[in-house]
Amino acid sequence: MSELSMRAVELDAADELAKLRTQFVLDDVVYLDGNSLGALPAAVPGRVEDVVRRQWGELRIRSWEESGWWTAPERIGDRIAPLVGAAAGQIVVGDSTSVNVFKAVVGAVRLAGEGRDEIVVDATTFPTDGYIAESAARMTGCTVRAVAPGDIRPALGPRTAAVLLNHVDYRTGRLHDLPSLTSAIHEAGAVAVWDLCHSAGALPVGLDEHGVDLAVGCTYKYLNGGPGSPAFLYVRRDLQDRFDSPLPGWNSHVDPFGMRSEYEPAGGAPRGRVGTPDILSMLALEAALEVWEGVSIATVRAKSLALTDFFLECVAAYVPEGRVESVTPSAHADRGSQVALRCDDAREVMRRLIAQGVVGDFREPDILRFGFTPLYVGFGDVERAVRVLAGVVG
Ligand SMILES: *Cc1c(COP(=O)(O)O)cnc(C)c1O
């Protein structure tokens, strides 16, 4: 046994989250793609079966009340809240991340004061956020300013209405400084919108503590909600009464069953709703969130950093010098829960890795991306993954 594989055994033995692995359906593949689609929690299939057969099949329309379907978007929002540092009553679940980015960006511009006509967007953003910001700008009479997150400060000024930033960069895994960027945005008098797709469920966010205005996040990545599970929208409590959604629907009406022709928004988190919630995937997500019972996000973060550190250590030890280069920051304060390695023939290398049971993903043009979900990835997995990688590139 190599020194690193012995270390892996010791680290796994000392890992208090290791016992959670049995709550997921996993085979002997090393799954390092939970930042794209989280693994299946074992509680989900039985719950979905019950929702379909009993709640829908037998109770039918009664389930909107009796099975708690109507209130699911806020109930599940309250389940996600502690994972992102939010008190209850500020998060609603529903629609895709893309749709929630739209609600949040237009809502943010409408919250910003008169005379503010610029939307500042992370130039390195996941494409959907940029496309939507561009359209939101056209609709609100704003212009978009695309700025690298490191250069946001000088771009802020009296014209800035809203700033849309990613907490963790989906490609490089860089973690941006949410507390200090949020306060810089506030000092400029603008509204801060954070995209938490790659941080929710992976590291502490502290939405309330840092005074974030609006946030959106994905539930099928580190929250393991399943393919296309609905996203979430956070609107800080003291902004809820002024939040003016660009997608007012009957579900966000103060009296949805009054069927009134005039729109009057509901108060609180329900104001972020649009239409009928996607109940099947929403209740699959609710079952998936049960694995978080009693799990602290600080523990998750500590393990995540230990996993990515160990991965980089194994890469340095096993992979021939110069063959790959990490584009993920080495400082803990700047690192999310993934490692991205630049590699000349990355597409082919990932294809061969997957064929040998190590699943990460490839991102254009030359990035090997490995995501580490602390709930089910262990140190032995990491050592094995890098051993296989070294064989493939060697
Ligand atoms: C994953 C991801 C999305 C996904 O949006 P969908 O509407 O669910 O397809 C959006 N933004 C970021 C930053 C992401 O990482």
Ligand as a Chemical Component Dictionary entry (heavy atoms), coordinates in Angstrom:
data_LIG
# 
_chem_comp.id                   LIG 
_chem_comp.type                 NON-POLYMER 
_chem_comp.pdbx_formal_charge   0 
_chem_comp.three_letter_code    LIG 
# 
loop_
_chem_comp_atom.comp_id 
_chem_comp_atom.atom_id 
_chem_comp_atom.alt_atom_id 
_chem_comp_atom.type_symbol 
_chem_comp_atom.charge 
_chem_comp_atom.model_Cartn_x 
_chem_comp_atom.model_Cartn_y 
_chem_comp_atom.model_Cartn_z 
_chem_comp_atom.pdbx_ordinal 
LIG C1 C1 C 0 -26.107 24.868 -12.909 1  
LIG C2 C2 C 0 -26.225 26.316 -13.087 2  
LIG C3 C3 C 0 -27.377 26.874 -13.637 3  
LIG C4 C4 C 0 -28.454 25.971 -14.145 4  
LIG O1 O1 O 0 -29.604 26.642 -14.529 5  
LIG P1 P1 P 0 -30.874 25.799 -14.942 6  
LIG O2 O2 O 0 -31.914 26.797 -15.161 7  
LIG O3 O3 O 0 -31.164 24.837 -13.829 8  
LIG O4 O4 O 0 -30.534 25.013 -16.159 9  
LIG C5 C5 C 0 -27.455 28.264 -13.706 10 
LIG N1 N1 N 0 -26.459 29.050 -13.254 11 
LIG C6 C6 C 0 -25.336 28.518 -12.723 12 
LIG C7 C7 C 0 -24.253 29.414 -12.210 13 
LIG C8 C8 C 0 -25.179 27.145 -12.632 14 
LIG O5 O5 O 0 -24.065 26.628 -12.128 15 
# 
loop_
_chem_comp_bond.comp_id 
_chem_comp_bond.atom_id_1 
_chem_comp_bond.atom_id_2 
_chem_comp_bond.value_order 
_chem_comp_bond.pdbx_ordinal 
LIG C1 C2 SING 1  
LIG C2 C3 SING 2  
LIG C2 C8 DOUB 3  
LIG C3 C4 SING 4  
LIG C3 C5 DOUB 5  
LIG C4 O1 SING 6  
LIG O1 P1 SING 7  
LIG P1 O2 DOUB 8  
LIG P1 O3 SING 9  
LIG P1 O4 SING 10 
LIG C5 N1 SING 11 
LIG N1 C6 DOUB 12 
LIG C6 C7 SING 13 
LIG C6 C8 SING 14 
LIG C8 O5 SING 15 
# 
